[in-house]
Each structure stands twice: as C-alpha cells, then as structure tokens.
Amino acid sequence: MELLFYAYRDFTFVADAMLEEFGFGRAHHRVIYFVGRKPGMTVSELLAILKITKQSLSRVLGALVEQGFVSQRPGERDRRQRLLELTEKGAELERRLSERQRSLIAAAYRSAGADAVEGFRKVLLGLINEEDRAALALPRRQP
C-alpha cells in the first residue's frame, strides 16, 4: 500500500501544480480526463465512473463549463441528457496534464519490461470493482 501512496503522490504532483493555476483540483482533472477519453458522454455516465454525488460533480463541472474547458449540449434522443465534450481549451489542458503522467508511465514500463507490465495490469484490474474491471479488461489501452 505504501508504494501505491508514493506512486500516486508523484503521479499527480505535476498535474496538481498546473491545476492550481486555474483554481482547480484533482476532481477537475478526473472530469477533464474522462470527458476527453469519451467525448459526448452523459453526466450520468461520468457520475458512474467517478462515483461522486451529483452535487460534487455539479460544482466541479460548473467551474469547467464556466471557464470554457467543457461544453454541454442536450442529448439527441433525450433532451434532458447533458452530453459533455472538451472544448479546444479543455483538450489542450488535458494534453498538458496527461503528458507528464504518460511519460512517467512509459518510463516505468520500459524499466520494468513487458512481463512486469502485464503483471501490474492484472494487479490494478484486481483492485477495481467487478463491474468496472469487466469493462476495462476488454480493450488494451495505451498509457
């Protein structure tokens, strides 16, 4: 567990400093990341991923929309849905936030080797709840 705490601290360090420039925190980063991974996702889908309250998401999402990082539009079949996408400004911030993190992961992977990376992937999947694990285990994602 200690290794996870240290790894998380260093993994988030550079992004935290960038986020601070905008008055944002890690919750904002998670929203930017996941909306960037799946443009057009609904607020409900985002809530299911983040496992936070609507009230918490509303505060974070409101700030991101207000400052022009995320756009919202009504759903095509259900106008009550809100579909989320990063704006150009949001996509640029996501790229900057993730760039250093991707570099850290890539360096660690190169150092550990393919067998260790596959083992680590299995360990991480084992830490995730069954429903999400099933969804994440299917596609092989690049860091």
Buried (B, 14 or more C-beta within 10 A) or exposed (E): EEEEEEEEEEBBEBBBEBBEEEEBEEBBBBBBBBBBEEEEBBBEBBBEBBEBEEEEBEEBBEBBBEBEBBBEEEEEEEEEBBBBBBBEBBBEBBEEBBEBBEEBBEEBBEEEEEEEBEEEBEEEEEEEEEEEEEEEEEEEEEE
